[in-house]
Amino acid sequence: MSLGDAGHAYAIQACALSGQGRLDELAEPLRWAVAMRSIAFRFEAAVTLPWTERQPLTSLWTSPIVAATAMLSQWEATEAGACFLIQIAHKDQASNPEDWRRTGWGKGTSDAFLISLFAQAFGIPTHYRPINPLIHEYQAVLDHWRSTDAAVFRTAMQAAADWHITRSKDGTERNKYEFEDDLYRVYPAELLAVQALRQRDGLPHFDTGHLLIDTPWTVLRNLPECPPHPLAVAVEERIRRDYPDYR
């Protein structure tokens, strides 16, 4: 079993515990799921970014991995993941035709939003441009995520949450959706990351008035710390030793 597979197993457990209201048991599986997926992503990015012939990291399904570390306020992992994410988007932009990018990294939905959000939040330079304009629901959040006007912030977040729900379903052979992963249906990581970033930056806390965001954010704000999983610790130590581009 790969570290990513182990992370998926813990993610399913976290979703089940959340649905059952067993929040006192949630910290370990949720934190372990997020950490394992983050390590697996950053390792794959470090190894494959130098490749010139292809990019194996999947659009739409990769960026929430970085958002998940942000929603847990794991800022070192988030910044490292964001740097990799932006490099992947730059590589895709330089090497793939517009028609290919239109439904991939250049689609103008969650990838474009998170790349822009993290570039702002961490001051990471980027020349990334999606083929399709960023959808207005995410553009409004991007414009107002630092707002001190509660009404403006709530309006933007509510619209983005409604859109998130419409894209939280299983894909088909013809259609791929942003939030096919169960964890990101229960925990809308890209929107919870906004709340965590506001908290990091000392901005006032505003409930959004949308249960998709406010319910899990209440959980995450009070989520206890826990020791890291021994497997994740061992794997990351080995990766850091053997792969100098990993961070």
C-alpha positions, 0 to 999 in steps of 0.5 A, spaced: 500 500 500 502 506 498 502 512 502 497 515 498 492 509 499 493 509 506 491 517 506 485 515 502 483 509 507 484 514 513 480 519 509 474 515 508 474 513 516 474 521 517 468 522 513 465 516 516 466 519 523 464 526 521 457 523 519 456 519 525 458 525 529 464 521 533 468 528 533 472 526 539 475 520 534 476 524 528 483 528 529 487 522 528 484 519 521 483 526 518 490 529 520 493 523 518 489 523 511 491 530 510 498 529 511 499 522 508 496 525 501 500 531 502 507 528 502 505 523 497 503 529 492 510 533 494 514 527 493 511 526 486 511 533 484 519 533 486 520 527 482 516 529 476 516 536 475 523 535 471 520 530 466 519 533 459 515 528 456 508 528 460 505 531 467 502 525 471 499 529 476 491 530 475 488 537 474 482 538 479 484 532 483 491 535 486 490 542 488 485 540 494 490 536 497 494 542 498 488 546 500 487 540 505 493 542 509 491 549 509 484 548 512 488 544 518 493 551 518 499 546 516 502 552 513 509 549 512 506 544 508 501 548 505 506 553 502 511 547 499 505 544 496 503 551 493 510 552 490 509 545 487 502 546 485 504 553 481 510 550 478 506 544 475 501 549 472 506 553 469 509 547 466 502 545 463 501 552 460 508 552 457 507 545 454 500 543 452 496 546 447 490 550 449 484 545 447 488 540 452 488 545 457 481 548 457 478 541 460 485 540 465 489 545 468 486 551 465 479 550 466 478 556 470 475 553 476 478 550 483 485 549 480 485 556 478 482 559 484 487 555 489 493 557 484 491 564 485 489 564 492 496 561 494 500 566 490 496 571 494 497 568 501 504 566 500 507 572 495 509 566 490 510 569 483 506 566 478 504 568 470 499 562 470 493 564 466 487 559 465 484 558 458 477 559 461 476 565 465 475 564 473 468 562 474 465 568 477 463 564 484 471 563 485 473 570 482 468 573 488 471 569 493 478 571 490 476 578 490 474 579 497 477 573 501 481 578 506 474 583 506 472 586 513 465 587 510 461 581 513 456 581 508 460 582 502 464 576 505 458 572 506 455 573 499 461 571 496 462 564 500 455 562 500 455 562 492 462 559 492 459 553 497 453 552 492 457 551 486 461 546 490 455 542 491 453 542 484 460 539 483 460 534 488 458 528 485 461 522 481 464 522 474 463 519 468 467 517 462 465 523 459 465 528 465 470 529 470 468 533 477 472 537 481 470 534 488 469 526 486 473 525 492 469 524 499 473 528 503 472 534 499 465 533 499 464 533 507 470 538 508 470 543 502 477 544 503 478 550 498 473 554 502 475 552 509 482 554 507 480 561 506 477 561 513 484 558 515 488 564 512 483 569 515 485 566 521 492 566 520 492 573 518 488 576 524 482 578 520 475 578 523 472 571 523 465 571 520 460 565 519 458 564 512 451 562 513 452 556 509 452 549 513 457 546 508 462 551 510 460 553 517 459 546 520 466 543 518 469 549 520 467 549 527 470 542 527 476 544 524 477 550 529 477 545 535 480 539 532 485 537 537 493 536 535 495 528 535 502 525 534 504 524 526 503 517 524 509 513 524 509 511 517 508 518 514 514 520 519 518 514 516 517 515 509 518 523 509 524 522 513 527 517 507 524 522 502 528 528 505 534 524 505 534 521 498 530 527 494 533 534 495 528 537 491 522 535 496 520 540 500 
